[in-house]
Amino acid sequence: MLLLSVKNPCLEEKQKRTGGLFATTKKDTKAHGIGLKNVKAVAQKYQGELMLTRESGEFTAELMLYLAK
């Protein structure tokens, strides 16, 4: 199993979610917000899991992939 965990500070406490993902808070939404969509696609392609949490001013993305033996 491979577990990747990334944490970043976030100021938005009531950030919108779209399609299970947190929406970008940047003004140029067409140029931002594609990273989590790509990570979600990788998780689905390889039967993994993507867990997103936000609490106490911190955003956490964890990707779990099950590696072949």
Secondary structure in CASP SS format (residue, H / E / C, confidence):
PFRMAT SS
TARGET T0000
AUTHOR 0000-0000-0000
METHOD secondary structure of the structure
MODEL  1
M C 1.00
L E 1.00
L E 1.00
L E 1.00
S E 1.00
V E 1.00
K E 1.00
N E 1.00
P E 1.00
C C 1.00
L C 1.00
E C 1.00
E C 1.00
K C 1.00
Q C 1.00
K C 1.00
R E 1.00
T E 1.00
G C 1.00
G C 1.00
L E 1.00
F E 1.00
A C 1.00
T C 1.00
T C 1.00
K C 1.00
K C 1.00
D C 1.00
T C 1.00
K C 1.00
A C 1.00
H C 1.00
G C 1.00
I C 1.00
G H 1.00
L H 1.00
K H 1.00
N H 1.00
V H 1.00
K H 1.00
A H 1.00
V H 1.00
A H 1.00
Q H 1.00
K H 1.00
Y C 1.00
Q C 1.00
G C 1.00
E E 1.00
L E 1.00
M E 1.00
L E 1.00
T E 1.00
R E 1.00
E E 1.00
S C 1.00
G C 1.00
E E 1.00
F E 1.00
T E 1.00
A E 1.00
E E 1.00
L E 1.00
M E 1.00
L E 1.00
Y C 1.00
L C 1.00
A C 1.00
K C 1.00
END
